[in-house]
Amino acid sequence: MAQTKTAGAFDVRYIVAALMGTYGVILTILGLVNTSDAELEAADGFNVNLWAGLGLLVFAAAFAAWARLRPLVVREVTDEEREAAGRPTDDR
């Protein structure tokens, strides 16, 4: 019987979540600390960096939750299946 395991840290959803989370943290900090009155006036009083950063953080959390709740399952191929496919086994 073939064994299964999860992709773990190599799941691309974790990589996307980390990247978007990093950008989200940076934008949120910029929105809280480094927003000038001229920038707020140009955006009609809407703090774009803050809200984009918070949106990215929610997006990153959703991706991480998706990867955690529905892990990518990888099935290990047995030696018999490799031989049947005409591929050499690991022990050669």
C-alpha positions as CSV (number, residue, x, y, z in Angstrom):
1,M,0.0,0.0,0.0
2,A,1.3,3.4,-0.9
3,Q,2.2,5.8,1.9
4,T,1.0,9.4,1.8
5,K,2.5,12.6,3.4
6,T,1.9,16.3,3.2
7,A,3.9,18.8,1.3
8,G,4.5,20.8,4.5
9,A,6.6,24.0,4.1
10,F,7.0,23.3,0.4
11,D,3.3,24.0,-0.2
12,V,3.2,27.1,-2.5
13,R,0.3,28.5,-0.5
14,Y,2.6,29.0,2.5
15,I,5.1,30.8,0.4
16,V,2.4,33.1,-1.1
17,A,1.0,33.7,2.4
18,A,4.5,34.7,3.7
19,L,5.1,37.0,0.8
20,M,1.7,38.7,1.1
21,G,2.0,38.9,4.9
22,T,5.4,40.6,4.6
23,Y,4.0,43.2,2.2
24,G,0.9,43.6,4.4
25,V,3.0,44.3,7.5
26,I,5.1,46.8,5.7
27,L,2.1,48.7,4.2
28,T,0.3,48.6,7.5
29,I,3.2,50.2,9.3
30,L,3.6,52.8,6.6
31,G,-0.1,53.6,6.8
32,L,0.1,54.1,10.6
33,V,3.4,55.9,10.8
34,N,4.3,57.6,7.5
35,T,1.1,59.1,6.1
36,S,1.2,62.8,5.3
37,D,-1.7,65.1,5.1
38,A,-0.9,65.6,1.4
39,E,-1.3,61.9,0.7
40,L,-4.6,61.7,2.6
41,E,-5.9,64.8,0.7
42,A,-4.9,63.2,-2.6
43,A,-6.8,60.0,-1.7
44,D,-9.9,62.0,-0.4
45,G,-9.0,61.1,3.2
46,F,-8.6,57.4,2.6
47,N,-5.4,55.9,4.0
48,V,-4.6,53.7,1.1
49,N,-1.4,52.1,2.6
50,L,-3.2,51.2,5.8
51,W,-6.2,49.5,4.2
52,A,-4.2,47.8,1.5
53,G,-1.9,46.4,4.2
54,L,-4.8,45.2,6.3
55,G,-6.3,43.6,3.2
56,L,-3.0,41.8,2.4
57,L,-2.8,40.6,6.0
58,V,-6.3,39.1,5.8
59,F,-5.4,37.5,2.4
60,A,-2.3,36.0,3.9
61,A,-4.2,34.6,6.9
62,A,-6.8,33.1,4.6
63,F,-4.1,31.4,2.5
64,A,-2.3,30.1,5.5
65,A,-5.6,28.8,7.0
66,W,-6.4,27.1,3.6
67,A,-3.0,25.4,3.5
68,R,-3.3,24.3,7.1
69,L,-6.9,23.0,6.9
70,R,-6.6,21.4,3.5
71,P,-3.0,20.2,3.2
72,L,-1.6,19.0,-0.1
73,V,-1.2,15.2,0.1
74,V,1.6,13.6,-1.8
75,R,1.5,9.9,-2.4
76,E,4.8,8.0,-2.4
77,V,5.2,5.6,-5.3
78,T,6.2,2.1,-4.4
79,D,9.0,0.1,-6.1
80,E,6.5,-2.2,-7.7
81,E,4.7,0.8,-9.3
82,R,8.1,2.2,-10.5
83,E,9.0,-1.2,-12.1
84,A,5.6,-1.4,-13.7
85,A,6.1,2.0,-15.3
86,G,9.6,1.0,-16.5
87,R,11.5,3.3,-14.2
88,P,14.4,2.1,-12.1
89,T,14.0,1.6,-8.4
90,D,16.1,3.4,-5.7
91,D,18.3,0.4,-4.9
92,R,19.4,-0.2,-8.5
